[in-house]
Amino acid sequence: MEVNVSTAVKLTLTNLERLDPITVYLEEFSPKEGRIVIHCWGKAWAAFWPAMGDRGIAQFFIDCDNPYLAKNLDSELKAEIHDYEALHTLLLNKVTKKLSSDDLSEDEQQYFASVKSALNRVKDSFHDDREGEFWCHENSEYLYELVGDCWWDEIPKKPNHEYEYLCRIIDVVRSGLKDYVSRANKTATVA
């Protein structure tokens, strides 16, 4: 059996604006590799870096930008997500434009009138992302007809509030780490 010893630091950040207390665990495996664990209100994020240069985990985290850190802390989290409410509006506008065209046959008029009616009936489904996504997959023929062959690329985007929340936490952690590093440097200078 091999036993490895590493240095771990626990920081607790409190009295935060619009955030619950945040606990940060820093673990240095060597001067070049480390891990951070961030915990806030029942959620936790962790990342390990095996090649940080000679900065240590705290300084490395301070030096990195939010998109890089967010991707490492939660690789599934996207900065933007589909905006199904905006898609609903887009589809209604497109079907209304089609209906106002003089080039439609009577069958096409009836078809697009039924599409518009169907869209109006399911408007509430577009308020929920899962229901909106389900509707798109179940009604892809409408999307092909109204938006085109690559309709999935045309779904409007909106900022992801979960990503923004994580970035707010990253900003607070970065600020706390700056204070921690500053204090550690002052203590090292005095000693």
C-alpha positions, 0 to 999 in steps of 0.5 A, a space after each residue: 500500500 502507498 500512502 500519499 499526504 497532501 495539504 488541504 485548506 478549507 475556506 468558508 465564505 459568508 455574508 455574501 450578497 444573494 448567495 448562501 455561504 460557500 465552502 471551498 476546499 483546496 487540495 495541493 497534490 504537488 506545486 503543479 497539481 491540485 483540486 478544488 471543491 466548491 459547495 453552496 446550498 446543497 450543490 457541489 462542484 469539483 475540478 482537478 488540474 494536473 498541470 498548473 505551472 508553479 502557481 498552486 491551486 488558489 492562484 491558478 483558480 484566480 488566474 483563470 476566466 469564468 468560462 474555463 472554470 465553469 467548463 471544468 467544474 461542470 462540463 455539461 453546463 452550457 452558457 446558453 440554452 434553447 429558448 422555446 418561448 422565442 421559438 414559439 413566437 418565431 414559428 407563429 410569425 412564420 406561419 402567419 407570414 405563410 398564411 398571408 401569402 397569395 401563393 398558397 393553394 387551398 390545401 396549403 392554406 388549410 394546412 398552415 391554418 391547422 399548424 397555427 391552431 396547433 401552435 396556439 393550443 400548445 403555447 404553454 408547452 413552450 414555457 417549459 424547456 423539456 416540454 418545448 424540446 419534446 414538442 419539437 421532436 414530436 412535430 419536426 415536420 412543422 419545423 422542417 416546413 417553417 424553418 428549414 432542414 437544419 431547424 435545430 440550429 435555428 432555435 433561439 438561445 437564451 442565457 442559462 440561469 444555472 450557468 450564470 449562478 455558477 459564474 456568480 459563485 466562481 466570482 465570489 470564490 475568486 475574490 475569497 481566494 485573492 484575500 486568502 492568497 494575500 493573507 498567506 503572502 503577508 504571513 509568509 513575509 512576516 515569518 
